[in-house]
Amino acid sequence: MQLGTRWAAGSDAPASVPAALLPAIGEVEARFASAAEPVEAHWTLTWLEGRPIAELDAGWEVLLTASGEVIARPFED
């Protein structure tokens, strides 16, 4: 795994975050923005087998599959 970068949710994603992930990251953040109490969280971008994974420490991940599909989902234990 290659370490990427970290940034605060709600702020602009760094240029190193692949453009394909940005819409899904925005959708996840919108879920938290509409919550009654704001959530302070951070994203961490890592690379696994050459594919990006953005993990929100509030319990979500956005990833690019081998087939090129972008998936946003709650963390799996």
All heavy atoms as a GROMACS GRO file, in nm:
protein
  575
    1MET      N    1   0.084  -0.116   0.000
    1MET     CA    2   0.000   0.000   0.000
    1MET      C    3   0.089   0.123   0.000
    1MET      O    4   0.191   0.127   0.066
    1MET     CB    5  -0.091   0.001   0.123
    1MET     CG    6  -0.181   0.118   0.123
    1MET     SD    7  -0.319   0.124   0.243
    1MET     CE    8  -0.278   0.018   0.373
    2GLN      N    9   0.048   0.224  -0.075
    2GLN     CA   10   0.121   0.350  -0.083
    2GLN      C   11   0.040   0.457  -0.012
    2GLN      O   12  -0.079   0.471  -0.036
    2GLN     CB   13   0.139   0.386  -0.231
    2GLN     CG   14   0.198   0.521  -0.256
    2GLN     CD   15   0.194   0.556  -0.405
    2GLN    OE1   16   0.159   0.474  -0.488
    2GLN    NE2   17   0.229   0.678  -0.436
    3LEU      N   18   0.103   0.532   0.077
    3LEU     CA   19   0.032   0.637   0.149
    3LEU      C   20   0.010   0.755   0.057
    3LEU      O   21   0.100   0.792  -0.019
    3LEU     CB   22   0.110   0.680   0.273
    3LEU     CG   23   0.040   0.780   0.364
    3LEU    CD1   24  -0.090   0.720   0.415
    3LEU    CD2   25   0.129   0.815   0.481
    4GLY      N   26  -0.105   0.814   0.063
    4GLY     CA   27  -0.137   0.928  -0.020
    4GLY      C   28  -0.131   1.057   0.057
    4GLY      O   29  -0.025   1.112   0.082
    5THR      N   30  -0.246   1.104   0.102
    5THR     CA   31  -0.255   1.233   0.168
    5THR      C   32  -0.376   1.236   0.260
    5THR      O   33  -0.459   1.147   0.257
    5THR     CB   34  -0.261   1.346   0.064
    5THR    OG1   35  -0.246   1.471   0.127
    5THR    CG2   36  -0.390   1.343  -0.016
    6ARG      N   37  -0.386   1.340   0.340
    6ARG     CA   38  -0.496   1.355   0.435
    6ARG      C   39  -0.548   1.498   0.426
    6ARG      O   40  -0.470   1.592   0.410
    6ARG     CB   41  -0.442   1.325   0.576
    6ARG     CG   42  -0.548   1.313   0.681
    6ARG     CD   43  -0.487   1.245   0.804
    6ARG     NE   44  -0.566   1.265   0.924
    6ARG     CZ   45  -0.675   1.199   0.955
    6ARG    NH1   46  -0.720   1.104   0.876
    6ARG    NH2   47  -0.741   1.224   1.067
    7TRP      N   48  -0.681   1.514   0.437
    7TRP     CA   49  -0.740   1.647   0.435
    7TRP      C   50  -0.872   1.648   0.511
    7TRP      O   51  -0.933   1.545   0.534
    7TRP     CB   52  -0.759   1.697   0.291
    7TRP     CG   53  -0.868   1.631   0.213
    7TRP    CD1   54  -0.994   1.681   0.191
    7TRP    CD2   55  -0.866   1.504   0.147
    7TRP    NE1   56  -1.069   1.594   0.115
    7TRP    CE2   57  -0.992   1.484   0.087
    7TRP    CE3   58  -0.769   1.405   0.132
    7TRP    CZ2   59  -1.023   1.371   0.014
    7TRP    CZ3   60  -0.800   1.291   0.060
    7TRP    CH2   61  -0.926   1.275   0.002
    8ALA      N   62  -0.913   1.766   0.554
    8ALA     CA   63  -1.035   1.781   0.632
    8ALA      C   64  -1.158   1.769   0.542
    8ALA      O   65  -1.162   1.824   0.431
    8ALA     CB   66  -1.037   1.916   0.702
    9ALA      N   67  -1.257   1.698   0.590
    9ALA     CA   68  -1.384   1.688   0.518
    9ALA      C   69  -1.443   1.828   0.505
    9ALA      O   70  -1.434   1.908   0.597
    9ALA     CB   71  -1.479   1.596   0.591
   10GLY      N   72  -1.499   1.856   0.391
   10GLY     CA   73  -1.559   1.986   0.367
   10GLY      C   74  -1.464   2.086   0.303
   10GLY      O   75  -1.507   2.189   0.254
   11SER      N   76  -1.335   2.054   0.302
   11SER     CA   77  -1.239   2.141   0.235
   11SER      C   78  -1.209   2.084   0.097
   11SER      O   79  -1.248   1.972   0.065
   11SER     CB   80  -1.111   2.154   0.318
   11SER     OG   81  -1.044   2.030   0.326
   12ASP      N   82  -1.140   2.163   0.015
   12ASP     CA   83  -1.104   2.115  -0.118
   12ASP      C   84  -1.008   1.998  -0.108
   12ASP      O   85  -0.912   2.001  -0.032
   12ASP     CB   86  -1.038   2.227  -0.199
   12ASP     CG   87  -1.136   2.337  -0.236
   12ASP    OD1   88  -1.258   2.311  -0.240
   12ASP    OD2   89  -1.090   2.450  -0.262
   13ALA      N   90  -1.035   1.896  -0.187
   13ALA     CA   91  -0.947   1.780  -0.190
   13ALA      C   92  -0.815   1.819  -0.258
   13ALA      O   93  -0.814   1.900  -0.350
   13ALA     CB   94  -1.013   1.666  -0.266
   14PRO      N   95  -0.705   1.761  -0.213
   14PRO     CA   96  -0.576   1.788  -0.277
   14PRO      C   97  -0.576   1.743  -0.423
   14PRO      O   98  -0.654   1.655  -0.462
   14PRO     CB   99  -0.476   1.706  -0.195
   14PRO     CG  100  -0.546   1.674  -0.068
   14PRO     CD  101  -0.692   1.672  -0.098
   15ALA      N  102  -0.487   1.799  -0.500
   15ALA     CA  103  -0.477   1.765  -0.642
   15ALA      C  104  -0.444   1.618  -0.665
   15ALA      O  105  -0.474   1.564  -0.772
   15ALA     CB  106  -0.372   1.854  -0.709
   16SER      N  107  -0.386   1.552  -0.566
   16SER     CA  108  -0.350   1.411  -0.582
   16SER      C  109  -0.470   1.316  -0.575
   16SER      O  110  -0.458   1.198  -0.608
   16SER     CB  111  -0.247   1.371  -0.475
   16SER     OG  112  -0.299   1.391  -0.345
   17VAL      N  113  -0.586   1.367  -0.535
   17VAL     CA  114  -0.706   1.283  -0.530
   17VAL      C  115  -0.760   1.270  -0.673
   17VAL      O  116  -0.787   1.369  -0.739
   17VAL     CB  117  -0.814   1.344  -0.438
   17VAL    CG1  118  -0.941   1.261  -0.440
   17VAL    CG2  119  -0.760   1.358  -0.297
   18PRO      N  120  -0.775   1.147  -0.723
   18PRO     CA  121  -0.823   1.128  -0.860
   18PRO      C  122  -0.961   1.192  -0.881
   18PRO      O  123  -1.050   1.180  -0.796
   18PRO     CB  124  -0.830   0.976  -0.875
   18PRO     CG  125  -0.732   0.924  -0.775
   18PRO     CD  126  -0.740   1.020  -0.660
   19ALA      N  127  -0.976   1.257  -0.993
   19ALA     CA  128  -1.101   1.326  -1.026
   19ALA      C  129  -1.221   1.232  -1.022
   19ALA      O  130  -1.332   1.274  -0.988
   19ALA     CB  131  -1.089   1.394  -1.162
   20ALA      N  132  -1.201   1.106  -1.054
   20ALA     CA  133  -1.311   1.009  -1.056
   20ALA      C  134  -1.376   0.992  -0.919
   20ALA      O  135  -1.494   0.961  -0.909
   20ALA     CB  136  -1.262   0.874  -1.107
   21LEU      N  137  -1.299   1.015  -0.812
   21LEU     CA  138  -1.351   0.997  -0.676
   21LEU      C  139  -1.426   1.120  -0.624
   21LEU      O  140  -1.505   1.109  -0.530
   21LEU     CB  141  -1.238   0.965  -0.579
   21LEU     CG  142  -1.157   0.838  -0.602
   21LEU    CD1  143  -1.058   0.819  -0.488
   21LEU    CD2  144  -1.245   0.716  -0.618
   22LEU      N  145  -1.400   1.236  -0.681
   22LEU     CA  146  -1.452   1.360  -0.625
   22LEU      C  147  -1.605   1.368  -0.614
   22LEU      O  148  -1.656   1.411  -0.511
   22LEU     CB  149  -1.397   1.480  -0.703
   22LEU     CG  150  -1.245   1.498  -0.693
   22LEU    CD1  151  -1.200   1.614  -0.782
   22LEU    CD2  152  -1.201   1.518  -0.549
   23PRO      N  153  -1.682   1.326  -0.716
   23PRO     CA  154  -1.828   1.332  -0.699
   23PRO      C  155  -1.878   1.246  -0.582
   23PRO      O  156  -1.964   1.289  -0.505
   23PRO     CB  157  -1.882   1.280  -0.833
   23PRO     CG  158  -1.773   1.308  -0.931
   23PRO     CD  159  -1.645   1.287  -0.853
   24ALA      N  160  -1.824   1.127  -0.567
   24ALA     CA  161  -1.867   1.039  -0.457
   24ALA      C  162  -1.824   1.095  -0.322
   24ALA      O  163  -1.899   1.085  -0.224
   24ALA     CB  164  -1.812   0.898  -0.479
   25ILE      N  165  -1.705   1.154  -0.315
   25ILE     CA  166  -1.661   1.218  -0.191
   25ILE      C  167  -1.757   1.330  -0.154
   25ILE      O  168  -1.798   1.343  -0.039
   25ILE     CB  169  -1.516   1.269  -0.204
   25ILE    CG1  170  -1.420   1.150  -0.206
   25ILE    CG2  171  -1.482   1.368  -0.093
   25ILE    CD1  172  -1.276   1.185  -0.240
   26GLY      N  173  -1.798   1.409  -0.253
   26GLY     CA  174  -1.894   1.516  -0.230
   26GLY      C  175  -2.028   1.465  -0.180
   26GLY      O  176  -2.091   1.525  -0.092
   27GLU      N  177  -2.073   1.352  -0.234
   27GLU     CA  178  -2.200   1.293  -0.190
   27GLU      C  179  -2.192   1.247  -0.045
   27GLU      O  180  -2.286   1.266   0.033
   27GLU     CB  181  -2.238   1.176  -0.281
   27GLU     CG  182  -2.280   1.218  -0.420
   27GLU     CD  183  -2.302   1.100  -0.513
   27GLU    OE1  184  -2.315   0.986  -0.464
   27GLU    OE2  185  -2.304   1.122  -0.635
   28VAL      N  186  -2.081   1.184  -0.008
   28VAL     CA  187  -2.064   1.140   0.131
   28VAL      C  188  -2.062   1.261   0.223
   28VAL      O  189  -2.129   1.262   0.328
   28VAL     CB  190  -1.936   1.054   0.147
   28VAL    CG1  191  -1.906   1.029   0.294
   28VAL    CG2  192  -1.950   0.924   0.070
   29GLU      N  193  -1.989   1.363   0.186
   29GLU     CA  194  -1.982   1.483   0.270
   29GLU      C  195  -2.118   1.550   0.283
   29GLU      O  196  -2.150   1.605   0.388
   29GLU     CB  197  -1.878   1.580   0.216
   29GLU     CG  198  -1.737   1.530   0.235
   29GLU     CD  199  -1.632   1.628   0.189
   29GLU    OE1  200  -1.666   1.732   0.127
   29GLU    OE2  201  -1.513   1.602   0.216
   30ALA      N  202  -2.199   1.546   0.179
   30ALA     CA  203  -2.333   1.605   0.183
   30ALA      C  204  -2.420   1.535   0.287
   30ALA      O  205  -2.504   1.600   0.352
   30ALA     CB  206  -2.399   1.599   0.046
   31ARG      N  207  -2.401   1.406   0.306
   31ARG     CA  208  -2.477   1.333   0.409
   31ARG      C  209  -2.448   1.389   0.547
   31ARG      O  210  -2.536   1.403   0.630
   31ARG     CB  211  -2.440   1.185   0.409
   31ARG     CG  212  -2.485   1.110   0.289
   31ARG     CD  213  -2.430   0.969   0.294
   31ARG     NE  214  -2.460   0.898   0.173
   31ARG     CZ  215  -2.537   0.791   0.167
   31ARG    NH1  216  -2.590   0.742   0.277
   31ARG    NH2  217  -2.562   0.733   0.053
   32PHE      N  218  -2.321   1.421   0.571
   32PHE     CA  219  -2.282   1.473   0.701
   32PHE      C  220  -2.318   1.620   0.716
   32PHE      O  221  -2.349   1.665   0.826
   32PHE     CB  222  -2.132   1.451   0.725
   32PHE     CG  223  -2.099   1.307   0.747
   32PHE    CD1  224  -2.049   1.229   0.645
   32PHE    CD2  225  -2.123   1.248   0.870
   32PHE    CE1  226  -2.021   1.095   0.665
   32PHE    CE2  227  -2.095   1.113   0.891
   32PHE     CZ  228  -2.043   1.036   0.788
   33ALA      N  229  -2.318   1.695   0.608
   33ALA     CA  230  -2.352   1.837   0.613
   33ALA      C  231  -2.498   1.856   0.649
   33ALA      O  232  -2.535   1.956   0.711
   33ALA     CB  233  -2.322   1.904   0.479
   34SER      N  234  -2.582   1.760   0.613
   34SER     CA  235  -2.725   1.772   0.643
   34SER      C  236  -2.760   1.717   0.781
   34SER      O  237  -2.875   1.723   0.822
   34SER     CB  238  -2.806   1.700   0.536
   34SER     OG  239  -2.779   1.561   0.537
   35ALA      N  240  -2.662   1.664   0.853
   35ALA     CA  241  -2.687   1.608   0.987
   35ALA      C  242  -2.716   1.721   1.086
   35ALA      O  243  -2.673   1.835   1.068
   35ALA     CB  244  -2.567   1.528   1.033
   36ALA      N  245  -2.789   1.688   1.190
   36ALA     CA  246  -2.825   1.787   1.292
   36ALA      C  247  -2.702   1.844   1.360
   36ALA      O  248  -2.696   1.963   1.389
   36ALA     CB  249  -2.918   1.724   1.395
   37GLU      N  250  -2.603   1.759   1.386
   37GLU     CA  251  -2.478   1.804   1.447
   37GLU      C  252  -2.365   1.784   1.347
   37GLU      O  253  -2.348   1.676   1.293
   37GLU     CB  254  -2.449   1.724   1.574
   37GLU     CG  255  -2.544   1.754   1.687
   37GLU     CD  256  -2.501   1.684   1.815
   37GLU    OE1  257  -2.380   1.669   1.837
   37GLU    OE2  258  -2.591   1.644   1.890
   38PRO      N  259  -2.288   1.889   1.321
   38PRO     CA  260  -2.177   1.875   1.226
   38PRO      C  261  -2.075   1.772   1.274
   38PRO      O  262  -2.051   1.758   1.393
   38PRO     CB  263  -2.114   2.014   1.222
   38PRO     CG  264  -2.201   2.104   1.302
   38PRO     CD  265  -2.298   2.020   1.379
   39VAL      N  266  -2.019   1.702   1.180
   39VAL     CA  267  -1.918   1.601   1.209
   39VAL      C  268  -1.783   1.655   1.162
   39VAL      O  269  -1.768   1.692   1.047
   39VAL     CB  270  -1.950   1.468   1.137
   39VAL    CG1  271  -1.838   1.368   1.157
   39VAL    CG2  272  -2.083   1.413   1.183
   40GLU      N  273  -1.686   1.661   1.251
   40GLU     CA  274  -1.550   1.697   1.211
   40GLU      C  275  -1.478   1.568   1.177
   40GLU      O  276  -1.461   1.482   1.263
   40GLU     CB  277  -1.479   1.772   1.323
   40GLU     CG  278  -1.529   1.912   1.341
   40GLU     CD  279  -1.439   1.992   1.433
   40GLU    OE1  280  -1.315   1.972   1.428
   40GLU    OE2  281  -1.493   2.072   1.509
   41ALA      N  282  -1.441   1.555   1.053
   41ALA     CA  283  -1.378   1.432   1.008
   41ALA      C  284  -1.270   1.465   0.905
   41ALA      O  285  -1.268   1.575   0.850
   41ALA     CB  286  -1.483   1.339   0.947
   42HIS      N  287  -1.186   1.368   0.881
   42HIS     CA  288  -1.078   1.382   0.784
   42HIS      C  289  -1.077   1.264   0.688
   42HIS      O  290  -1.110   1.152   0.727
   42HIS     CB  291  -0.943   1.391   0.855
   42HIS     CG  292  -0.922   1.519   0.925
   42HIS    ND1  293  -0.972   1.544   1.050
   42HIS    CD2  294  -0.859   1.632   0.886
   42HIS    CE1  295  -0.940   1.666   1.087
   42HIS    NE2  296  -0.871   1.722   0.989
   43TRP      N  297  -1.039   1.292   0.566
   43TRP     CA  298  -1.020   1.191   0.464
   43TRP      C  299  -0.873   1.151   0.462
   43TRP      O  300  -0.785   1.234   0.484
   43TRP     CB  301  -1.055   1.245   0.326
   43TRP     CG  302  -1.200   1.270   0.302
   43TRP    CD1  303  -1.265   1.389   0.314
   43TRP    CD2  304  -1.296   1.174   0.261
   43TRP    NE1  305  -1.398   1.373   0.282
   43TRP    CE2  306  -1.419   1.242   0.249
   43TRP    CE3  307  -1.292   1.038   0.234
   43TRP    CZ2  308  -1.536   1.177   0.210
   43TRP    CZ3  309  -1.409   0.974   0.195
   43TRP    CH2  310  -1.529   1.043   0.184
   44THR      N  311  -0.847   1.025   0.431
   44THR     CA  312  -0.712   0.976   0.408
   44THR      C  313  -0.712   0.903   0.275
   44THR      O  314  -0.792   0.811   0.255
   44THR     CB  315  -0.666   0.879   0.520
   44THR    OG1  316  -0.674   0.948   0.645
   44THR    CG2  317  -0.524   0.833   0.496
   45LEU      N  318  -0.628   0.946   0.184
   45LEU     CA  319  -0.615   0.881   0.054
   45LEU      C  320  -0.499   0.784   0.060
   45LEU      O  321  -0.387   0.821   0.097
   45LEU     CB  322  -0.589   0.985  -0.056
   45LEU     CG  323  -0.562   0.928  -0.195
   45LEU    CD1  324  -0.688   0.863  -0.252
   45LEU    CD2  325  -0.509   1.036  -0.288
   46THR      N  326  -0.525   0.659   0.026
   46THR     CA  327  -0.421   0.558   0.014
   46THR      C  328  -0.438   0.488  -0.120
   46THR      O  329  -0.539   0.506  -0.189
   46THR     CB  330  -0.427   0.455   0.128
   46THR    OG1  331  -0.556   0.396   0.131
   46THR    CG2  332  -0.396   0.519   0.262
   47TRP      N  333  -0.342   0.408  -0.156
   47TRP     CA  334  -0.345   0.332  -0.281
   47TRP      C  335  -0.322   0.186  -0.248
   47TRP      O  336  -0.228   0.152  -0.178
   47TRP     CB  337  -0.237   0.384  -0.375
   47TRP     CG  338  -0.255   0.528  -0.411
   47TRP    CD1  339  -0.218   0.636  -0.337
   47TRP    CD2  340  -0.319   0.578  -0.527
   47TRP    NE1  341  -0.255   0.751  -0.402
   47TRP    CE2  342  -0.317   0.719  -0.518
   47TRP    CE3  343  -0.378   0.519  -0.637
   47TRP    CZ2  344  -0.371   0.801  -0.616
   47TRP    CZ3  345  -0.432   0.601  -0.735
   47TRP    CH2  346  -0.428   0.740  -0.725
   48LEU      N  347  -0.408   0.101  -0.298
   48LEU     CA  348  -0.395  -0.043  -0.279
   48LEU      C  349  -0.400  -0.109  -0.415
   48LEU      O  350  -0.498  -0.091  -0.490
   48LEU     CB  351  -0.508  -0.095  -0.188
   48LEU     CG  352  -0.506  -0.243  -0.156
   48LEU    CD1  353  -0.378  -0.280  -0.082
   48LEU    CD2  354  -0.627  -0.280  -0.071
   49GLU      N  355  -0.296  -0.182  -0.447
   49GLU     CA  356  -0.286  -0.248  -0.578
   49GLU      C  357  -0.305  -0.148  -0.691
   49GLU      O  358  -0.369  -0.176  -0.792
   49GLU     CB  359  -0.384  -0.363  -0.588
   49GLU     CG  360  -0.357  -0.473  -0.487
   49GLU     CD  361  -0.458  -0.587  -0.493
   49GLU    OE1  362  -0.553  -0.581  -0.572
   49GLU    OE2  363  -0.440  -0.681  -0.414
   50GLY      N  364  -0.253  -0.026  -0.671
   50GLY     CA  365  -0.260   0.077  -0.774
   50GLY      C  366  -0.392   0.151  -0.786
   50GLY      O  367  -0.408   0.236  -0.872
   51ARG      N  368  -0.486   0.120  -0.698
   51ARG     CA  369  -0.617   0.186  -0.702
   51ARG      C  370  -0.637   0.273  -0.578
   51ARG      O  371  -0.600   0.234  -0.467
   51ARG     CB  372  -0.728   0.081  -0.712
   51ARG     CG  373  -0.728   0.010  -0.845
   51ARG     CD  374  -0.851  -0.078  -0.862
   51ARG     NE  375  -0.866  -0.177  -0.758
   51ARG     CZ  376  -0.809  -0.297  -0.759
   51ARG    NH1  377  -0.731  -0.332  -0.858
   51ARG    NH2  378  -0.830  -0.382  -0.661
   52PRO      N  379  -0.698   0.391  -0.597
   52PRO     CA  380  -0.716   0.483  -0.484
   52PRO      C  381  -0.832   0.443  -0.394
   52PRO      O  382  -0.935   0.393  -0.440
   52PRO     CB  383  -0.746   0.616  -0.554
   52PRO     CG  384  -0.814   0.577  -0.681
   52PRO     CD  385  -0.748   0.448  -0.723
   53ILE      N  386  -0.812   0.468  -0.265
   53ILE     CA  387  -0.916   0.450  -0.165
   53ILE      C  388  -0.912   0.573  -0.076
   53ILE      O  389  -0.810   0.603  -0.015
   53ILE     CB  390  -0.893   0.325  -0.078
   53ILE    CG1  391  -0.886   0.200  -0.164
   53ILE    CG2  392  -1.002   0.313   0.029
   53ILE    CD1  393  -0.842   0.076  -0.087
   54ALA      N  394  -1.024   0.644  -0.069
   54ALA     CA  395  -1.036   0.759   0.022
   54ALA      C  396  -1.122   0.714   0.139
   54ALA      O  397  -1.237   0.673   0.120
   54ALA     CB  398  -1.098   0.878  -0.049
   55GLU      N  399  -1.065   0.719   0.260
   55GLU     CA  400  -1.138   0.676   0.380
   55GLU      C  401  -1.167   0.796   0.467
   55GLU      O  402  -1.078   0.873   0.501
   55GLU     CB  403  -1.056   0.574   0.456
   55GLU     CG  404  -1.034   0.446   0.380
   55GLU     CD  405  -0.956   0.343   0.459
   55GLU    OE1  406  -0.895   0.378   0.561
   55GLU    OE2  407  -0.956   0.227   0.417
   56LEU      N  408  -1.294   0.810   0.503
   56LEU     CA  409  -1.337   0.916   0.593
   56LEU      C  410  -1.341   0.856   0.733
   56LEU      O  411  -1.406   0.753   0.755
   56LEU     CB  412  -1.475   0.968   0.553
   56LEU     CG  413  -1.531   1.082   0.636
   56LEU    CD1  414  -1.445   1.207   0.621
   56LEU    CD2  415  -1.675   1.112   0.594
   57ASP      N  416  -1.273   0.919   0.828
   57ASP     CA  417  -1.266   0.858   0.961
   57ASP      C  418  -1.398   0.859   1.036
   57ASP      O  419  -1.408   0.807   1.146
   57ASP     CB  420  -1.153   0.918   1.045
   57ASP     CG  421  -1.159   1.068   1.058
   57ASP    OD1  422  -1.265   1.128   1.036
   57ASP    OD2  423  -1.054   1.127   1.090
   58ALA      N  424  -1.503   0.912   0.974
   58ALA     CA  425  -1.637   0.904   1.031
   58ALA      C  426  -1.708   0.776   0.987
   58ALA      O  427  -1.826   0.757   1.015
   58ALA     CB  428  -1.720   1.026   0.991
   59GLY      N  429  -1.634   0.687   0.914
   59GLY     CA  430  -1.690   0.556   0.885
   59GLY      C  431  -1.726   0.527   0.740
   59GLY      O  432  -1.800   0.433   0.713
   60TRP      N  433  -1.672   0.602   0.646
   60TRP     CA  434  -1.704   0.579   0.504
   60TRP      C  435  -1.577   0.561   0.424
   60TRP      O  436  -1.471   0.610   0.462
   60TRP     CB  437  -1.782   0.697   0.446
   60TRP     CG  438  -1.926   0.693   0.484
   60TRP    CD1  439  -1.980   0.733   0.604
   60TRP    CD2  440  -2.034   0.647   0.406
   60TRP    NE1  441  -2.115   0.713   0.604
   60TRP    CE2  442  -2.151   0.661   0.484
   60TRP    CE3  443  -2.045   0.594   0.279
   60TRP    CZ2  444  -2.277   0.624   0.436
   60TRP    CZ3  445  -2.170   0.559   0.232
   60TRP    CH2  446  -2.285   0.574   0.310
   61GLU      N  447  -1.590   0.495   0.309
   61GLU     CA  448  -1.481   0.486   0.214
   61GLU      C  449  -1.535   0.505   0.073
   61GLU      O  450  -1.649   0.471   0.043
   61GLU     CB  451  -1.407   0.353   0.226
   61GLU     CG  452  -1.489   0.231   0.190
   61GLU     CD  453  -1.414   0.102   0.215
   61GLU    OE1  454  -1.296   0.105   0.254
   61GLU    OE2  455  -1.474  -0.005   0.193
   62VAL      N  456  -1.452   0.565  -0.010
   62VAL     CA  457  -1.482   0.582  -0.152
   62VAL      C  458  -1.365   0.519  -0.225
   62VAL      O  459  -1.249   0.552  -0.199
   62VAL     CB  460  -1.494   0.732  -0.189
   62VAL    CG1  461  -1.512   0.749  -0.338
   62VAL    CG2  462  -1.609   0.797  -0.113
   63LEU      N  463  -1.395   0.425  -0.314
   63LEU     CA  464  -1.288   0.352  -0.380
   63LEU      C  465  -1.316   0.331  -0.527
   63LEU      O  466  -1.430   0.341  -0.572
   63LEU     CB  467  -1.264   0.218  -0.309
   63LEU     CG  468  -1.384   0.125  -0.301
   63LEU    CD1  469  -1.375   0.018  -0.409
   63LEU    CD2  470  -1.388   0.060  -0.164
   64LEU      N  471  -1.209   0.304  -0.599
   64LEU     CA  472  -1.217   0.274  -0.741
   64LEU      C  473  -1.190   0.125  -0.757
   64LEU      O  474  -1.084   0.076  -0.715
   64LEU     CB  475  -1.113   0.357  -0.817
   64LEU     CG  476  -1.114   0.347  -0.968
   64LEU    CD1  477  -1.243   0.404  -1.025
   64LEU    CD2  478  -0.994   0.422  -1.027
   65THR      N  479  -1.286   0.052  -0.815
   65THR     CA  480  -1.269  -0.093  -0.832
   65THR      C  481  -1.179  -0.122  -0.951
   65THR      O  482  -1.147  -0.034  -1.032
   65THR     CB  483  -1.405  -0.162  -0.855
   65THR    OG1  484  -1.459  -0.118  -0.980
   65THR    CG2  485  -1.502  -0.132  -0.742
   66ALA      N  486  -1.140  -0.248  -0.966
   66ALA     CA  487  -1.056  -0.290  -1.078
   66ALA      C  488  -1.125  -0.266  -1.212
   66ALA      O  489  -1.060  -0.242  -1.313
   66ALA     CB  490  -1.019  -0.437  -1.063
   67SER      N  491  -1.259  -0.267  -1.212
   67SER     CA  492  -1.333  -0.245  -1.336
   67SER      C  493  -1.356  -0.097  -1.365
   67SER      O  494  -1.415  -0.062  -1.466
   67SER     CB  495  -1.468  -0.318  -1.331
   67SER     OG  496  -1.549  -0.262  -1.229
   68GLY      N  497  -1.311  -0.009  -1.273
   68GLY     CA  498  -1.326   0.135  -1.296
   68GLY      C  499  -1.448   0.197  -1.233
   68GLY      O  500  -1.473   0.316  -1.250
   69GLU      N  501  -1.524   0.119  -1.158
   69GLU     CA  502  -1.644   0.170  -1.091
   69GLU      C  503  -1.605   0.239  -0.960
   69GLU      O  504  -1.518   0.192  -0.887
   69GLU     CB  505  -1.738   0.053  -1.060
   69GLU     CG  506  -1.865   0.093  -0.990
   69GLU     CD  507  -1.951  -0.027  -0.955
   69GLU    OE1  508  -1.907  -0.143  -0.968
   69GLU    OE2  509  -2.066  -0.004  -0.913
   70VAL      N  510  -1.669   0.352  -0.932
   70VAL     CA  511  -1.647   0.422  -0.806
   70VAL      C  512  -1.757   0.381  -0.710
   70VAL      O  513  -1.876   0.386  -0.742
   70VAL     CB  514  -1.648   0.574  -0.826
   70VAL    CG1  515  -1.636   0.646  -0.692
   70VAL    CG2  516  -1.535   0.617  -0.918
   71ILE      N  517  -1.716   0.338  -0.590
   71ILE     CA  518  -1.811   0.292  -0.488
   71ILE      C  519  -1.791   0.374  -0.361
   71ILE      O  520  -1.679   0.393  -0.317
   71ILE     CB  521  -1.790   0.143  -0.457
   71ILE    CG1  522  -1.816   0.060  -0.581
   71ILE    CG2  523  -1.877   0.099  -0.340
   71ILE    CD1  524  -1.786  -0.088  -0.563
   72ALA      N  525  -1.902   0.421  -0.304
   72ALA     CA  526  -1.901   0.486  -0.172
   72ALA      C  527  -1.982   0.398  -0.080
   72ALA      O  528  -2.096   0.363  -0.111
   72ALA     CB  529  -1.962   0.625  -0.181
   73ARG      N  530  -1.922   0.361   0.033
   73ARG     CA  531  -1.991   0.271   0.125
   73ARG      C  532  -1.938   0.290   0.267
   73ARG      O  533  -1.826   0.336   0.288
   73ARG     CB  534  -1.972   0.127   0.081
   73ARG     CG  535  -1.827   0.082   0.086
   73ARG     CD  536  -1.810  -0.058   0.032
   73ARG     NE  537  -1.669  -0.098   0.041
   73ARG     CZ  538  -1.616  -0.194  -0.028
   73ARG    NH1  539  -1.690  -0.264  -0.111
   73ARG    NH2  540  -1.489  -0.225  -0.013
   74PRO      N  541  -2.019   0.248   0.365
   74PRO     CA  542  -1.970   0.248   0.503
   74PRO      C  543  -1.856   0.147   0.514
   74PRO      O  544  -1.851   0.050   0.437
   74PRO     CB  545  -2.090   0.202   0.585
   74PRO     CG  546  -2.208   0.218   0.496
   74PRO     CD  547  -2.159   0.206   0.356
   75PHE      N  548  -1.766   0.169   0.609
   75PHE     CA  549  -1.656   0.076   0.632
   75PHE      C  550  -1.709  -0.063   0.658
   75PHE      O  551  -1.811  -0.081   0.724
   75PHE     CB  552  -1.575   0.114   0.757
   75PHE     CG  553  -1.480   0.228   0.737
   75PHE    CD1  554  -1.453   0.312   0.842
   75PHE    CD2  555  -1.417   0.253   0.618
   75PHE    CE1  556  -1.365   0.417   0.828
   75PHE    CE2  557  -1.330   0.357   0.602
   75PHE     CZ  558  -1.304   0.440   0.709
   76GLU      N  559  -1.636  -0.160   0.609
   76GLU     CA  560  -1.666  -0.300   0.641
   76GLU      C  561  -1.564  -0.346   0.743
   76GLU      O  562  -1.445  -0.318   0.729
   76GLU     CB  563  -1.655  -0.387   0.516
   76GLU     CG  564  -1.760  -0.353   0.412
   76GLU     CD  565  -1.747  -0.439   0.288
   76GLU    OE1  566  -1.659  -0.528   0.284
   76GLU    OE2  567  -1.824  -0.419   0.194
   77ASP      N  568  -1.610  -0.414   0.845
   77ASP     CA  569  -1.516  -0.466   0.947
   77ASP      C  570  -1.455  -0.595   0.901
   77ASP      O  571  -1.501  -0.670   0.828
   77ASP     CB  572  -1.587  -0.485   1.080
   77ASP     CG  573  -1.624  -0.349   1.142
   77ASP    OD1  574  -1.554  -0.251   1.115
   77ASP    OD2  575  -1.722  -0.347   1.219
   0.00000   0.00000   0.00000
